[in-house]
Amino acid sequence: MNNQEIAKKVIDALGGRENVNSVAHCATRLRVMVKDEGKINKEVIENLEKVQGAFFNSGQYQIIFGTGTVNKMYDEVVALGLPTSSKDDMKAEAAKQGNWFQRAIRTFGDVFVPIIPVIVATGLFMGVRGLSTLLKCHFQVTLQLTHKS
């Protein structure tokens, strides 16, 4: 099956063009904003050739094609008339979806997720500092004991 045939089957399984608000892609996934998640035939999409997986996350239906392949599939679905948007536009649209609690959790995550590496690095440095202090004390005590003998 060629890429154009796969793209047609993807669009049909998404519920047709009328169910798609916009499409974008990242390095490995085709990201689709749909109007009605219930119209997606997930089983058909997941069993299509070249599809490595699919899931619904943050208001987006994400179809995993893999590096390189996703670019070709994106070009094919756009050529078949699906509207496009940037990843940032899709993220902003997804942020509007969900109830107040889901939006609050998403905002909380957006604030704290970027600082997780800093927290981990600080913990590692504190551990190394503690270990070096412990070793320093151990050697000082050892030296004192051997010096007294």
C-alpha positions as CSV (number, residue, x, y, z in Angstrom):
1,M,0.0,0.0,0.0
2,N,1.4,3.4,-0.9
3,N,1.4,6.5,1.3
4,Q,-1.5,8.1,-0.5
5,E,-3.7,5.0,0.1
6,I,-2.7,4.9,3.7
7,A,-3.5,8.6,4.1
8,K,-7.0,8.1,2.6
9,K,-7.6,5.2,5.0
10,V,-6.4,7.4,7.9
11,I,-8.8,10.2,7.0
12,D,-11.7,7.7,6.6
13,A,-10.9,6.1,10.0
14,L,-10.7,9.6,11.6
15,G,-14.4,10.1,10.7
16,G,-13.7,11.9,7.4
17,R,-12.5,15.4,6.6
18,E,-15.5,16.9,8.4
19,N,-14.4,15.4,11.7
20,V,-10.9,16.9,11.5
21,N,-10.2,20.4,12.9
22,S,-6.5,20.5,12.0
23,V,-3.5,18.3,11.6
24,A,0.2,18.9,12.5
25,H,3.2,16.6,13.1
26,C,6.2,16.3,15.3
27,A,9.3,14.1,14.8
28,T,7.4,10.8,15.0
29,R,3.6,11.5,15.2
30,L,0.8,12.8,13.2
31,R,-1.2,15.0,15.6
32,V,-4.9,15.4,14.7
33,M,-7.4,17.7,16.4
34,V,-10.8,16.1,15.9
35,K,-14.3,17.4,16.6
36,D,-15.7,14.1,17.9
37,E,-13.5,11.4,19.3
38,G,-16.3,8.9,19.1
39,K,-16.2,9.0,15.3
40,I,-12.6,7.7,15.2
41,N,-12.2,4.0,14.2
42,K,-9.1,3.4,16.4
43,E,-8.9,-0.3,15.5
44,V,-8.6,0.5,11.8
45,I,-6.0,3.1,12.3
46,E,-3.9,1.0,14.7
47,N,-3.9,-1.9,12.1
48,L,-2.9,0.2,9.1
49,E,0.4,-0.4,7.4
50,K,3.2,1.9,8.7
51,V,1.2,2.8,11.8
52,Q,3.2,1.9,14.9
53,G,0.6,3.0,17.4
54,A,-2.1,5.6,18.2
55,F,-3.6,7.2,21.2
56,F,-5.7,10.2,22.4
57,N,-3.8,12.7,24.5
58,S,-4.5,16.3,25.5
59,G,-7.3,16.8,23.0
60,Q,-5.2,15.4,20.2
61,Y,-5.3,12.0,18.4
62,Q,-1.7,11.1,17.8
63,I,-0.8,8.5,15.2
64,I,2.8,7.2,15.5
65,F,4.5,6.7,12.1
66,G,8.1,7.1,13.1
67,T,10.9,9.4,12.0
68,G,10.8,10.3,8.3
69,T,7.6,8.4,7.6
70,V,5.5,10.9,9.5
71,N,6.7,13.7,7.2
72,K,5.6,11.8,4.1
73,M,2.2,10.9,5.7
74,Y,1.7,14.5,6.8
75,D,2.3,15.7,3.2
76,E,-0.2,13.1,1.9
77,V,-3.1,14.0,4.3
78,V,-2.5,17.7,3.7
79,A,-2.6,17.1,-0.1
80,L,-6.0,15.3,0.5
81,G,-7.4,18.5,2.0
82,L,-7.0,18.3,5.7
83,P,-6.5,21.7,7.4
84,T,-3.1,22.3,9.0
85,S,-1.9,24.2,12.1
86,S,1.3,24.5,14.1
87,K,2.1,22.4,17.1
88,D,1.8,25.6,19.3
89,D,-1.7,26.3,17.9
90,M,-2.7,22.7,18.6
91,K,-1.4,22.9,22.1
92,A,-3.3,26.2,22.7
93,E,-6.5,24.5,21.3
94,A,-6.0,21.5,23.5
95,A,-5.5,23.7,26.5
96,K,-9.1,25.0,26.0
97,Q,-10.5,21.5,26.2
98,G,-11.4,19.6,29.3
99,N,-13.0,20.6,32.6
100,W,-11.5,23.2,35.0
101,F,-9.6,20.5,37.0
102,Q,-8.0,19.0,33.9
103,R,-6.9,22.5,32.7
104,A,-5.5,23.3,36.2
105,I,-3.5,20.1,36.3
106,R,-2.2,20.8,32.8
107,T,-1.1,24.3,33.8
108,F,0.5,22.9,37.0
109,G,2.4,20.4,34.8
110,D,3.5,23.1,32.3
111,V,5.0,25.1,35.2
112,F,6.8,22.3,37.0
113,V,7.8,19.8,34.3
114,P,10.5,22.0,32.9
115,I,12.2,22.3,36.3
116,I,12.4,18.6,37.0
117,P,15.9,18.2,35.6
118,V,17.1,21.0,37.8
119,I,15.6,19.3,40.9
120,V,17.2,16.0,39.9
121,A,20.6,17.6,39.3
122,T,20.4,19.4,42.6
123,G,19.7,16.1,44.4
124,L,22.6,14.4,42.6
125,F,25.0,17.2,43.6
126,M,23.8,17.1,47.2
127,G,24.4,13.3,47.2
128,V,28.0,13.8,45.8
129,R,28.7,16.5,48.3
130,G,27.4,14.3,51.2
131,L,29.6,11.4,49.9
132,S,32.7,13.6,49.6
133,T,32.1,14.9,53.2
134,L,31.7,11.4,54.5
135,L,34.9,10.2,52.8
136,K,36.8,13.3,54.1
137,C,35.7,12.5,57.6
138,H,36.5,8.8,57.2
139,F,40.1,9.6,56.0
140,Q,40.6,12.2,58.8
141,V,39.6,9.6,61.4
142,T,41.8,7.0,59.8
143,L,44.8,9.3,59.7
144,Q,44.3,10.3,63.3
145,L,44.1,6.6,64.4
146,T,47.2,5.6,62.4
147,H,49.1,8.7,63.6
148,K,48.5,7.8,67.2
149,S,49.8,4.3,66.8
